[in-house]
Amino acid sequence: MDPATLLGMVMALGALLAMMLLEGANPLAVVLLPPLILVFGGTFGAAIAGSTMADVRRIGSWFRLAFAADRTPQTGRLIALLVDLATTARKEGMLPLENRIPALQDPFLRHGLQMAVDGVPLEQLRSVLEGEVAAHRTEDRVAARFFAKMGGYAPTIGIIGTVIGLVQVLQSLQDPDVLGPLVATAFVATLWGVLSANFIWLPMSVKIIRNSDLRIAQMNLLLEGVTEIFEGTNPRAIRVRLQSMLPPSEARHSAA
């Protein structure tokens, strides 16, 4: 798990809590069950209404994707692994690599290397792997859009809760003693709608896109490594080629 997502959310909520305490407000005053049920339940319901049942079954994995571990530190190890595989293929041929495939942790690399060992034509191998990369990118974008939609629905649903609360206020105009608490309660729904959108759902959408970009970059690196191994490229040339695909900061770390 990458702590950055959770850390950012905690910092945002901490800033809100600090503001309320400095203003002399009671933080528990905004923890009211009715607006919480409306905002979170209504937001999920609206987002699900625009999705398919197949999407609904993947929501749990989408949450995990938003908190997935950072893949950046793995890049250097993957390059070293690809260079090692290339060295073996260069000295002994492709067939000895088959014994190493089951031990590979990355399923994309296992699949690509298995096709290379099986002698799949290079053009077909590249086409299949590029198709997998595109499919992975598409599925991640669906997950990101789901949480982005929740970020769009939440403030509006919060306003709906506020309108409902104000209706109760208007029905109680004859009792001035309850007007203040009712008005305050009414606006809690808007608070939770805006808060959940900007502190939870939109950051999760952005984080999924970031994690997806990192994984896609990693898959493209593996794709190039497998095709270079298949073509019998010199291992040193493969290392230079793969490091050239990294951002400068990562390339320096990988070369160290």
Buried (B, 14 or more C-beta within 10 A) or exposed (E): EBEEBEEEBEEBBEEBEEEBEEEEEEEEEBEBEEBBEBBBEBBBEBBBEEBEEEBEEBBEEBBEBBBBEEBBEBBBEBBEBBBEBBBBBBEEEBEEBEEBBEEBEBEBBBBBBBBBBEEBEBEEBBEBBEEBBEEBBEBBBBBBBBBBBBBBBBBBBBBBBBEBBBEEBEEBEEEEEEBEEBBEBBBBBBBBBBBBBBBBBBBBBBBBBBBBEBBBBBBBBBBBBBBBBBEEBEBEEBBEBBBEBBEEEBBEBBEE
